[in-house]
């Protein structure tokens, strides 16, 4: 038997940021990854402290931004790569009313650090009312982040490249196949609905599409443009544009109406020709109150769940991985707002 302190089931942001906490604290672990691209792996990687429809912020935004940047530096220390892309969001204003609202909100104490008071005009895109820059916003190099961490896991013998088989888990004996463990954490996104131990948690799928396009005229490379959706370069001459939100069309294939929505949205502010080269989609695990679901099984003390990261998977995954680790190792209670017991 192989003895580890932790088993992580799931390979999205929740699983990888939890693995970082284990690496940082010298804990032995194995992470199960069945090799399918999760919603995290096809995400935009946007790091954004502002809700850009209403120009508001959210719970613990500044703390989450600070902790993420600190954590990414720690991850760089053992992968050798920096995954933070300093490309601030520029929100295109629809009209003068949005400009005025932005300026008004920028005077609020909780938003002054994020909403830049100086407006900017961008080249090659329609922005008649200019743009507002979101200070402290950035992007994660998503493909590099997953590639780098999986490479590290494999090198350190932390990776089990297979689908987790619930029938092989014996919680009372703390065994799974040829592993013995102290704790097992399920970080499965919407895959949790197949999990016999946590299938009833209150997460709902939100399907998101994005397209990768080839633009006939380049746009500024060092920013992220936001109107209805996000536009930014991904390398190889392609640009990411997305993503959509759909709670109704939950089938496992591309929804052409979502692609049409994206093409129309991009055409509204990019006045040149472009070609759609790729279409991707994933299912975000969302929660009604927009907070993660974290906690220990009601009767099996060695089983935990870490889910419901929603559209803020990077910030939520990074910040609350530490809280879950502290719950397990130090008995520090979770914030009531993220505890699975709140339902």
Residue pairs with C-beta under 8 A, 6 or more apart in sequence:
1 175
1 178
1 179
1 180
2 30
2 178
2 179
2 180
3 28
3 179
3 180
3 181
4 28
4 29
4 30
4 179
4 180
4 181
4 182
5 22
5 27
5 28
5 29
5 181
5 182
5 183
6 22
6 27
6 28
6 29
6 30
6 181
6 182
6 183
6 184
6 185
7 29
7 30
7 31
7 32
7 176
7 179
7 181
7 183
7 184
7 185
8 15
8 18
8 19
8 22
8 29
8 30
8 31
8 32
8 184
8 185
8 187
9 15
9 31
9 32
9 164
9 184
9 185
9 186
9 187
9 188
10 31
10 32
10 33
10 38
10 186
10 187
10 188
10 189
10 191
11 31
11 32
11 33
11 34
11 38
11 40
11 41
11 146
11 150
11 187
12 38
12 39
12 40
12 41
12 187
12 189
12 309
12 313
12 317
13 40
13 309
13 313
13 314
13 316
13 317
13 318
14 40
14 187
14 189
14 306
14 307
14 309
14 313
14 317
14 321
15 31
15 33
15 185
15 187
15 306
16 31
16 40
16 145
16 146
16 149
16 317
17 71
17 317
17 318
17 321
18 185
18 187
18 306
18 317
18 321
18 324
18 325
19 29
19 31
19 149
19 153
19 158
20 71
20 74
20 75
20 149
20 318
20 321
21 27
21 321
21 322
21 324
21 325
22 28
22 29
22 325
23 78
24 74
25 325
25 329
29 158
30 158
30 159
30 160
30 179
31 153
31 158
31 159
31 160
32 160
32 162
32 163
32 164
33 150
33 159
33 160
33 161
33 162
34 161
34 162
34 163
34 164
35 161
37 282
38 189
38 282
39 189
39 190
39 208
39 282
39 283
39 284
39 285
39 313
40 142
40 146
40 189
40 282
40 313
40 317
41 142
41 143
41 146
41 282
42 210
42 280
42 281
42 282
43 142
43 208
43 243
43 282
43 313
43 314
44 139
44 142
44 210
44 230
44 232
44 240
44 242
44 243
45 85
45 139
45 140
45 141
45 142
45 145
45 314
46 89
46 137
46 139
46 224
46 230
46 314
47 65
47 68
47 84
47 137
47 138
47 139
47 140
47 314
47 315
48 89
48 134
48 137
49 57
49 58
49 61
49 62
49 64
49 65
49 114
49 134
49 136
49 137
50 56
50 57
50 61
50 89
50 111
50 114
50 115
50 134
50 137
51 57
51 58
52 89
52 91
52 134
52 226
55 101
55 102
55 105
55 111
55 115
56 105
56 111
57 110
57 111
57 114
58 290
58 312
59 291
59 337
60 319
61 110
61 114
61 315
62 113
63 319
64 315
64 316
64 318
64 319
65 136
65 315
67 318
67 319
67 322
68 314
68 315
68 318
68 319
69 84
71 318
72 82
72 83
72 84
72 140
75 83
75 148
75 149
76 82
76 83
78 152
79 148
79 149
79 151
79 152
80 148
81 144
81 148
83 140
83 141
83 144
83 145
83 148
84 138
84 139
84 140
84 141
85 138
85 139
85 140
85 141
86 138
86 222
87 138
87 139
87 222
87 223
87 224
87 232
88 133
88 134
88 135
88 136
88 137
88 138
88 223
88 224
89 133
89 134
89 137
89 223
89 224
89 225
89 226
89 230
90 120
90 122
90 131
90 132
90 133
90 134
90 223
90 224
90 225
90 226
91 102
91 131
91 132
91 133
91 134
91 226
91 227
92 122
92 125
92 126
92 127
92 129
92 131
92 225
92 226
92 227
92 269
93 99
93 102
93 119
93 127
93 129
93 130
93 131
93 132
94 129
95 129
96 129
98 129
99 119
99 129
99 130
99 132
102 115
102 132
103 117
105 111
105 115
106 112
106 115
106 116
106 117
113 135
113 136
114 134
114 135
114 136
114 137
115 132
115 134
115 135
116 132
116 133
116 134
116 135
118 133
119 130
119 131
119 132
120 130
120 131
120 133
121 127
121 130
121 131
122 131
122 219
122 220
122 223
122 225
123 219
123 220
124 217
124 218
124 219
124 220
124 270
124 272
125 219
125 225
125 269
125 270
125 271
126 268
126 269
126 270
126 271
127 269
131 225
137 224
139 224
139 232
140 314
150 159
152 158
153 159
165 177
166 194
166 195
166 196
166 197
168 176
168 177
169 175
169 176
169 184
170 176
171 184
171 197
171 300
171 302
171 303
172 300
174 180
174 181
174 182
174 302
175 181
176 184
181 302
182 302
183 302
183 303
183 304
183 328
184 302
184 303
184 304
185 304
185 305
185 306
185 324
186 192
186 195
186 197
186 198
186 303
186 304
186 305
186 306
186 307
187 305
187 306
187 307
188 194
188 195
188 307
189 283
189 284
189 285
189 307
189 309
190 203
190 205
190 283
190 285
192 198
192 199
192 201
192 203
192 285
192 305
192 307
193 199
193 203
197 297
197 300
197 303
197 305
198 297
198 303
198 305
198 307
201 293
201 305
201 307
201 308
201 340
201 343
202 287
202 288
202 293
202 308
202 343
203 285
203 286
203 287
203 293
203 307
203 308
204 247
204 285
204 286
204 287
204 288
205 247
205 250
205 283
205 284
205 285
205 286
206 245
206 246
206 247
206 283
206 284
206 285
206 286
206 310
206 311
207 244
207 245
207 246
207 247
207 249
207 250
207 255
207 258
207 281
207 282
207 283
207 284
208 242
208 243
208 244
208 245
208 246
208 281
208 282
208 283
208 284
208 311
209 242
209 243
209 244
209 246
209 254
209 255
209 258
209 259
209 262
209 279
209 280
209 281
210 229
210 240
210 241
210 242
210 243
210 244
210 262
210 279
210 280
210 281
211 240
211 241
211 242
211 259
211 262
211 263
211 266
211 276
211 277
211 278
211 279
211 280
212 234
212 238
212 239
212 240
212 241
212 276
212 277
212 278
212 279
212 280
213 238
213 239
213 241
213 266
213 274
213 275
213 276
213 277
214 237
214 238
214 239
214 274
214 275
214 277
215 239
215 270
215 272
215 274
216 272
216 273
216 274
217 272
219 225
219 231
219 233
219 239
219 270
221 233
223 232
224 230
224 231
224 232
225 231
225 232
225 269
227 265
227 268
227 269
228 265
228 268
229 241
229 242
229 243
229 244
229 262
229 265
229 266
230 240
230 241
230 242
230 243
231 239
231 240
231 241
231 266
231 270
232 239
232 240
233 239
233 240
234 240
238 277
238 278
241 262
241 265
241 266
242 262
244 258
244 261
244 262
245 311
246 255
246 258
249 255
249 257
249 258
250 283
254 279
254 281
255 281
258 281
259 276
259 279
263 276
266 274
284 309
284 310
284 311
284 313
285 307
285 308
285 309
285 310
286 308
286 310
286 311
287 293
287 308
287 310
289 337
289 342
290 310
291 308
291 337
291 338
292 306
292 307
292 308
292 309
292 310
292 316
292 320
292 338
293 305
293 306
293 307
293 308
293 338
293 340
293 343
294 304
294 305
294 306
294 307
294 320
294 323
294 324
294 327
294 334
294 338
294 339
294 340
295 304
295 305
295 334
295 339
295 340
295 341
296 303
296 304
296 327
297 303
297 304
297 305
304 324
304 328
305 340
306 320
306 321
306 324
309 316
309 317
310 316
320 338
323 332
323 334
323 335
323 338
324 334
326 332
327 333
327 334
333 339
336 342
